[in-house]
Amino acid sequence: MIQVIFGKKGSGKTKRILDMANASVKEAKGNVLFVDDDKSYTLSLKPQVRFVDASEYAVKGKDSFYGFLAGILAGNYDISVIYVDAFLKLVKADAADLVDFFAKLETLVANAGCDMIISFSEDAANVPESIRKYQI
């Protein structure tokens, strides 16, 4: 299952996703992964949350990001939930260009048996309906 937190920059998305990641450690049946584009929030996460700085792996663009996630899931069968902050920075695409990408992501996480929570720096009203359906 994919869930998306929409909002403009400064609307509290990152704080919300960090709080969700920290809280999920208690209930998660597997590991909790937090992906960001830099290390600035490393110390805001509980030690049980695996932090991955995607910029260390040259993740630039939606195809690169998809391959990055697929590789993580292929090598780690114990991931319950993946939190992704700064999603649009990582995929480097406009919301309108991500409809097919979200369909691929949905299949990826369903096959892996995990959930994905994404912070999306855009107002939900400016996003295609097929992506808006993931809003929490």
C-alpha positions in Angstrom: 0.0 0.0 0.0 1.2 3.5 -0.9 0.2 6.6 1.1 1.1 10.1 0.3 1.4 13.2 2.4 0.8 16.3 0.2 1.7 19.9 1.0 3.7 22.8 0.0 7.2 23.4 1.4 7.0 24.4 5.1 3.7 22.7 5.7 5.0 20.2 8.2 5.3 17.1 5.9 8.7 16.2 7.1 7.9 16.4 10.8 4.8 14.3 10.2 6.7 11.6 8.2 9.5 11.5 10.8 6.9 11.1 13.6 5.2 8.3 11.6 8.5 6.5 11.1 9.4 6.7 14.7 5.9 5.5 15.9 5.8 2.6 13.4 8.9 1.0 15.0 6.6 -0.3 17.8 4.1 -2.1 15.5 6.2 -3.0 12.5 6.6 -6.7 11.9 9.8 -6.1 10.0 12.3 -3.3 9.5 11.4 0.3 9.0 13.4 2.2 6.3 13.6 6.0 5.9 14.9 7.3 2.5 15.8 11.0 2.1 18.0 13.0 -0.2 20.5 14.0 2.5 21.5 13.2 6.1 19.9 16.2 7.8 17.2 14.2 9.7 19.3 11.2 10.7 19.3 12.2 14.4 15.6 12.8 14.4 14.9 9.1 13.9 15.0 6.3 16.4 18.0 4.0 16.1 15.7 1.1 15.0 14.8 3.0 11.8 17.2 2.3 9.0 18.2 5.6 7.3 19.3 5.7 3.7 20.7 8.8 2.1 19.8 8.3 -1.6 22.2 11.0 -2.7 25.1 8.6 -1.8 23.9 6.3 -4.5 23.5 8.8 -7.3 19.7 8.5 -7.4 18.5 11.0 -9.9 15.3 10.6 -11.7 12.3 8.3 -11.5 13.9 5.3 -13.2 17.0 5.5 -11.0 14.8 5.8 -7.9 12.6 2.8 -8.9 15.7 0.7 -9.5 17.1 1.9 -6.2 14.0 0.8 -4.3 13.7 -2.5 -6.2 17.3 -3.3 -5.3 16.7 -2.5 -1.6 13.6 -4.7 -1.5 15.3 -7.5 -3.5 18.1 -7.7 -0.9 16.0 -7.2 2.2 13.0 -9.4 2.6 12.3 -8.1 6.1 11.2 -4.5 5.3 7.7 -3.7 6.5 7.5 0.0 5.6 9.5 2.5 3.6 9.2 6.2 4.3 10.3 8.5 1.6 11.0 12.2 2.2 11.8 14.7 -0.5 10.1 12.5 -3.1 10.0 15.0 -5.9 13.6 15.9 -5.4 14.5 12.2 -5.8 12.4 11.5 -8.8 13.0 14.8 -10.5 9.7 14.9 -12.3 6.5 16.9 -12.3 3.4 15.4 -10.7 1.7 15.0 -14.1 4.5 12.8 -15.3 4.3 10.3 -12.4 1.0 8.6 -13.1 2.6 5.5 -14.6 5.4 5.6 -12.1 2.9 5.3 -9.2 1.4 2.3 -10.8 4.8 0.7 -11.0 5.5 1.6 -7.3 2.2 0.1 -6.3 3.1 -3.2 -7.9 6.6 -3.1 -6.4 5.5 -2.6 -2.8 2.6 -5.1 -3.2 5.0 -7.8 -4.4 7.4 -7.0 -1.6 4.6 -7.1 1.0 5.5 -3.7 2.4 4.0 -0.3 2.7 5.4 3.0 1.4 4.7 6.5 2.9 5.8 9.4 0.7 6.0 13.1 1.4 5.1 15.0 -1.8 5.9 18.7 -2.0 2.8 19.8 -3.9 -0.7 20.7 -3.1 -3.0 17.8 -3.7 -5.3 19.9 -5.9 -2.4 20.2 -8.4 -1.8 16.4 -8.7 -3.6 14.0 -11.0 -6.5 12.1 -9.4 -4.7 8.7 -9.9 -2.0 9.9 -7.5 -4.3 11.9 -5.2 -6.1 8.7 -4.3 -3.1 7.8 -2.1 -3.6 10.9 0.1 -3.6 10.4 3.9 
